Amino acid sequence: LAVSPDGARLVGTNKRGKSISVFDVATARELARIPTHKGVVHGVVISPDSRYAFVTQEGRGSEAGILEVFDLRAMASVGIVE
């Protein structure tokens, strides 16, 4: 879990759901559930400007893990770093 620096959003990883959830902190309402590129999601951090969430994801077997970047305004994945 990570709370955005502005205190507006909470981002959680859904290991069983292959996704992340974005919540509005003030209302505790889930704003979006965004699918992830790989199945096993782990940690999450949010950029200092509260715009992006960076989510680590585990590879399977010899497959490399990744870092996936999510735009919290667009509620979408915007990049992957192996």
C-alpha positions in Angstrom: 0.0 0.0 0.0 1.1 3.6 -0.6 -0.6 6.9 0.1 0.1 9.8 -2.3 2.1 12.7 -0.9 -0.9 15.0 -1.3 -2.9 12.6 0.8 -5.7 12.2 -1.8 -5.1 8.6 -3.1 -4.3 5.2 -1.7 -2.8 2.6 -4.1 -2.9 -1.1 -3.2 -1.6 -4.1 -5.1 -4.0 -7.0 -5.7 -1.8 -10.1 -5.8 -4.7 -12.5 -6.6 -6.4 -10.1 -8.9 -3.4 -9.2 -11.1 -4.2 -5.5 -10.7 -3.8 -2.4 -8.6 -6.6 -0.5 -6.9 -6.7 3.2 -6.6 -8.9 4.6 -3.7 -10.0 8.1 -2.8 -8.8 8.6 0.8 -11.5 11.0 1.8 -14.4 8.7 0.8 -12.7 5.3 0.9 -14.2 4.6 -2.5 -12.3 2.5 -5.1 -11.8 4.8 -8.1 -10.2 2.3 -10.4 -8.9 -1.3 -10.6 -6.2 -1.3 -13.3 -4.8 -4.6 -14.7 -1.1 -5.2 -14.4 1.2 -6.6 -17.0 2.4 -9.5 -15.0 0.5 -11.7 -12.5 2.4 -11.3 -9.2 2.4 -7.7 -8.0 4.5 -6.6 -5.0 5.5 -3.1 -3.8 4.2 0.3 -4.8 5.5 3.8 -4.4 4.0 7.1 -5.6 5.9 9.9 -7.2 6.4 13.2 -5.1 4.0 15.0 -7.4 1.3 12.3 -6.7 0.9 11.7 -10.4 2.5 8.2 -10.9 2.5 4.9 -9.1 5.5 2.6 -9.6 4.6 -1.1 -9.0 7.1 -4.0 -8.9 6.0 -7.3 -10.4 7.6 -10.7 -10.1 8.6 -12.8 -13.1 7.9 -16.6 -13.1 10.7 -19.1 -13.5 13.5 -17.6 -15.5 11.3 -14.6 -16.6 12.6 -11.3 -15.4 10.6 -9.1 -13.1 9.4 -5.6 -14.1 8.6 -2.2 -12.8 5.3 -0.9 -14.2 4.3 2.8 -14.2 0.7 3.9 -13.8 -0.6 7.4 -14.4 -3.0 8.2 -11.5 -4.8 10.9 -13.5 -5.5 8.8 -16.5 -5.9 5.6 -14.4 -3.8 3.6 -16.9 -0.5 1.9 -17.3 2.0 4.1 -19.1 5.2 2.2 -19.2 7.3 -0.9 -18.2 10.9 -1.1 -17.2 12.5 -4.6 -17.2 
